Amino acid sequence: MSFSILVQSVNITCDHCINTIKDSVDQINNITFISGDPENKSFIVNIEKIDSLHDLVSTLKKIDYPLNDFKNYDSTSSSNSINKSNWSPEIKIKANESDQASVHYSCHCGCDIELLFNRQNPIFNLQDCCCGTFSIIHPSNSYKHIQTEISAKNISTTFEFINIENIAMPWGQPVQLSIAIQKDK
């Protein structure tokens, strides 16, 4: 099963940097470059095999775009029962009607989050959780869409990372679920 991940490098300054990273990432087996954002010094890759993550880290270090460190959360010192650094959502999709489905995922804090998706009347609402996590479903580029919605609502929270899951609706339509995890204060 493949997954998409947002990563950052402090050395990204422009579109040329993103193109350099794309060219190098495209050379790595089982990893595909999806998109980049020089303003946020970040890019998204799709990873087919978790073992390839090591190749990504070493390749980017060689071309002088080392990845920023991810914060190592200690679940014993937090009120959250799940370690965010190892968390991945358990996703369940249920068709409500022929054109509508509900997507449930288990948040890292333990809440069950529900998002509705209607293919005939798509409305992309930002869903929030008690822990400050935000999520959204979008047919494509959900990363950009979640950033836009968070900005439009004047949410000043800093996010540790954005988890992007590629899922398929019951009728076969591929969509992306983006989950923005709030940085601990």
N, C-alpha and C positions, 0 to 999 in steps of 0.2 A: 504494500500500500504506500502510495506516495503522499508527501505532505509539503506544504509551502511554508517558508519561514522568512521573516523580515530580519535582516542583519544590518549593522551599521559599522562604518569605519570613519574615524575622525579625519582621515586624510582625503576624503572625498570633498572636492571643492567646486566641480563643474560637470557639465555634460560629457566632456572629454574623459574625465575620470570614470564616469558611468560606462562609457563605451569601452574603455580599457578593461574594466572589470568584466563586462559582458563578453568580450572576446576571450578572456582567460577562462571564465566560468564555462563557456560553451565547449571548451577543450576537456572538461572533466567528465568522466563517465558517470552516468546516473544523476547528473545535476543539470537543470535547465534554468537559465536566466529568464525572469519574468518581466521585471520592470525596475527602474531606478529613480531615485529622487535626490538630486544633488543638494537641494535646499535643506533636507533633513539628514543628509549624509547617510542615506540608507538605500537598500535595494532588496528585492524579493527574489528568491530562488525556489524552484521545486526540486525536491530531493526524492529519488526513487528508492535508494537504499541508505540507511542511517550510517553505514560504514563510510560512505562517500563524504560525510561531513568533515572528517579529518583531512581529506584531499582539498576540500574547499578552503579550510583554514590555512593549510600550508601554502597553497597556491596564492592566496591573497597576501599572505605575509611576504612571499618572494617578490611580488610586484609592488610592494610598499603600500598596500591597503590592508593592514592588519585589522581584524575585527575587534570592535569594542568588547570588553569583558561583559558578560551577563552577571548580574548580581546573584549571588548564591543565597537563597532564602533559607532560613532555619525555621522549620515549621514548629519547633518546640518553643520558640520565643514569640510566636505570632498567634493571634486568635484564630487564624485559618487552620483547618485541620489537614490541608493538603499542601505539600511543598510546591510552590508556584513554578520553581525552576524545572521540575519534573512533570508538571501537569500537562495533560492533553485532554480535550473534551471528549466525553462519551456522547455521541450524537445518535439521536433516534428521529426518524422521519416518518410521519403518518399522513396519508392522504385523507383530507377531510371531505373533499368533493373532487370532481374530475379536474378542476382547475386550481384547487387550493390545497396546500399542505401545511402542516405545522412541523417545525423543526425544534426539537428539544435538545439541550445539551446540559451537562452537569458542570456548573461553574466551579472554579478552584475553591471557593468558599463553602461549597456544599449545596447551594441553591440550584433548583431546576429552572432553567431559562427557556421560555417558549417564544419563538418568532414565527409569524405567519407569512406565507408567500402565496400570492395569487398571480398566476401567469397572465390572466386576462386584464387585471387591473393592478399592476405592480406598484406598490407604495413601499418605499424603503425607509422604514422608521428605525431610528436608533433605539435600541433596547438597553436599559441600564439595570444593574444589579445592586444589592445593598452594599457590596464591597467596593463599588466604584468602577467595576468592569463594565465596558460597553460592547455591544455587538450589533451586527447588521448583516443582512443577506442581500446580495446583489448579483446579477447575472455575470458581471465581469468587473474587474478592477475594484473589488470591494475595499481594498486598502485605501485607495484614493477617496472613495466614497465615505468611508468611516471618518477619515481625516476632515473632509469637508463638513460633514454633519456635526462633528465635535466642535469644530471652529465656529460654525453657524450658531450653535447654541451657547457660545461664549464659555465653554468649559475650559477652565485653566489648569486642569490636572495634567501632570506629567505621566506618561505611560512608559512602563518598563519595556514592553514589547507588544507587538500585534501578531496574534496567531491567525493564520489564514488556512482554512480547510476547504478543499474542493469536494463538493458533494453533488449528488444527482437527485433531482426531484423524482417522485414516483412515476411520472410520465417520461422520464429520461432526460430532461433539461438539466445541463450542468449549471451550477451556481457556486458562489463562494460565500462562506461564512467567515467574517472577520471578527475577532475578539480582541479588544484593546484592554490589556491588563494594567491597572494603575500602579505606578511606582509607590513603594512604601515611603512614608514620610519620615 
